[in-house]
Amino acid sequence: MASEDGVRATNDDAAQCKRHAVDKGYWKDPYLPLICPKGQPKLPEISIGYYARVKGMRTLLDKVLNLTSCTCQVVNLGAGFDTTYWNLKDQKFAPRNFVEVDYSGITSKKVSFIKRWKPLLEKIRSEDGEIQVSSTELHSQDYHLVAADLTQLSELEKRLKESGIDKNIPTVFIAECVLVYIEPKKSEELLKWIVDNFSTAFFINYEQVNMIDRFGDIMLENLRARHCTLHVEACKNLESQIKRYISQGWEGADAMEMTHVYSCLPKDDIHRVERIEFLDEKELLDQLFHHYCISWAYKDPSKMGLSQISF
Ligand SMILES: C[S@@+](CC[C@H](N)C(=O)[O-])C[C@H]1O[C@@H](n2cnc3c(N)ncnc32)[C@H](O)[C@@H]1O
């Protein structure tokens, strides 16, 4: 298996872990089962890890949507089988434009699922606008699914332009477990391109942290065996996560270990999820939380309040 296939396979893993957690009731997502088939059962600790990841990312995204009264645009980089767009539409909380980017091998599968399932298609169907579909892309009024390699910036720029992305509107970029698969020079170029080109931007990133230890070594070895290289230079600690943004020109940035993010989520919901299954391996959950983080960065020249967004 070539390494690009190895990276794409990580989407199947993430989607199946999320699907299992949704089936168990960790959070509600009526759309994921339409895109991702049932997989192998997962440990409760893995499901809680995904719960914290999904809720953590949504917490920051919701804060930007609130701040901008949904007048912003969202670009989900390496979106895989993510279903945030459909869930936001259900909550009447969708931004003016939502663009998902991934390799064509992933977007082609997602296009076929969207075409197959009415609940997915219905949500993107606008009253007046039509939907343009090819084998790898889909364009509607406020949702676009495009195929591009995130390391090819001119290609990415072209695709975003075709999707109606306006560089002068506040834009949220999401990268959920994606930058770590991209060579550091290329992920830095991507971060620099965004901050140089967009007038107002917010970046939300979920990925590994504190990787300089035995747990990190094992994770790297496991993925290497599956033809997938993790680029963990920015994942040494929280400081290296923050530095990656600041060194590329972002105005401000912060990062939080998942241990901390989890403790910031609503207590009643934490209480609920911890009773879904018996947690046998609390130590494993602590290890997982210690080795993942959410980092975020902003460029906010008009001081609309992006610097205040945090957990
Ligand atoms: C671990 S999956 C995460 C998927 C999704 N963000 C989620 O959290 O459920 C990583 C995704 O990033 C995509 N990806 C990695 N490198 C990429 C690149 N250079 N260009 C486009 N997509 C990329 C993969 O194809 C895959 O869908």
Ligand as a Chemical Component Dictionary entry (heavy atoms), coordinates in Angstrom:
data_LIG
# 
_chem_comp.id                   LIG 
_chem_comp.type                 NON-POLYMER 
_chem_comp.pdbx_formal_charge   0 
_chem_comp.three_letter_code    LIG 
# 
loop_
_chem_comp_atom.comp_id 
_chem_comp_atom.atom_id 
_chem_comp_atom.alt_atom_id 
_chem_comp_atom.type_symbol 
_chem_comp_atom.charge 
_chem_comp_atom.model_Cartn_x 
_chem_comp_atom.model_Cartn_y 
_chem_comp_atom.model_Cartn_z 
_chem_comp_atom.pdbx_ordinal 
LIG C1  C1  C 0  -7.434  10.820 10.343 1  
LIG S1  S1  S 1  -8.372  11.294 8.952  2  
LIG C2  C2  C 0  -9.422  12.513 9.704  3  
LIG C3  C3  C 0  -10.687 12.756 8.936  4  
LIG C4  C4  C 0  -11.615 13.790 9.595  5  
LIG N1  N1  N 0  -10.967 15.074 9.684  6  
LIG C5  C5  C 0  -12.042 13.314 10.967 7  
LIG O1  O1  O 0  -11.453 13.751 11.953 8  
LIG O2  O2  O -1 -12.948 12.480 11.052 9  
LIG C6  C6  C 0  -7.221  12.304 8.032  10 
LIG C7  C7  C 0  -7.800  12.856 6.741  11 
LIG O3  O3  O 0  -6.894  13.815 6.184  12 
LIG C8  C8  C 0  -6.821  13.603 4.790  13 
LIG N2  N2  N 0  -5.531  14.124 4.311  14 
LIG C9  C9  C 0  -4.308  13.905 4.838  15 
LIG N3  N3  N 0  -3.358  14.520 4.107  16 
LIG C10 C10 C 0  -4.001  15.166 3.095  17 
LIG C11 C11 C 0  -3.577  15.982 2.014  18 
LIG N4  N4  N 0  -2.288  16.256 1.808  19 
LIG N5  N5  N 0  -4.509  16.475 1.183  20 
LIG C12 C12 C 0  -5.829  16.195 1.364  21 
LIG N6  N6  N 0  -6.307  15.439 2.384  22 
LIG C13 C13 C 0  -5.398  14.924 3.232  23 
LIG C14 C14 C 0  -6.945  12.089 4.646  24 
LIG O4  O4  O 0  -7.315  11.700 3.348  25 
LIG C15 C15 C 0  -8.004  11.763 5.675  26 
LIG O5  O5  O 0  -9.306  11.868 5.180  27 
# 
loop_
_chem_comp_bond.comp_id 
_chem_comp_bond.atom_id_1 
_chem_comp_bond.atom_id_2 
_chem_comp_bond.value_order 
_chem_comp_bond.pdbx_ordinal 
LIG C1  S1  SING 1  
LIG S1  C2  SING 2  
LIG S1  C6  SING 3  
LIG C2  C3  SING 4  
LIG C3  C4  SING 5  
LIG C4  N1  SING 6  
LIG C4  C5  SING 7  
LIG C5  O1  DOUB 8  
LIG C5  O2  SING 9  
LIG C6  C7  SING 10 
LIG C7  O3  SING 11 
LIG C7  C15 SING 12 
LIG O3  C8  SING 13 
LIG C8  N2  SING 14 
LIG C8  C14 SING 15 
LIG N2  C9  SING 16 
LIG N2  C13 SING 17 
LIG C9  N3  DOUB 18 
LIG N3  C10 SING 19 
LIG C10 C11 SING 20 
LIG C10 C13 DOUB 21 
LIG C11 N4  SING 22 
LIG C11 N5  DOUB 23 
LIG N5  C12 SING 24 
LIG C12 N6  DOUB 25 
LIG N6  C13 SING 26 
LIG C14 O4  SING 27 
LIG C14 C15 SING 28 
LIG C15 O5  SING 29 
# 
